[in-house]
């Protein structure tokens, strides 16, 4: 039997990025802009807040390839949601 698509994964991701973490770290544009400044120094190239969100989602894909876990998928979706928030806030 084929597995159904679990809509709670997207709900979990939405809850992560729209509630507690948003209160703790601020809007993703603000948080990822700070991170982008650090990464820009380390990488010696300009990094944007949107690129931070995309790269963080790639970390989750890498982890998923190493060891599949629901948490990886939830977090990857969460980072894509924050990416969307960033590109629509700039």
Secondary structure, DSSP 8 states (H G I E B T S, - for coil): ------HHHHHHHHHHHHTHHHHHH--HHHHHHHHHHHHHHHHTS---HHHHHHHHHHHHHHHHHHS--HHHHHHHHHHHHHHHHHHTT-
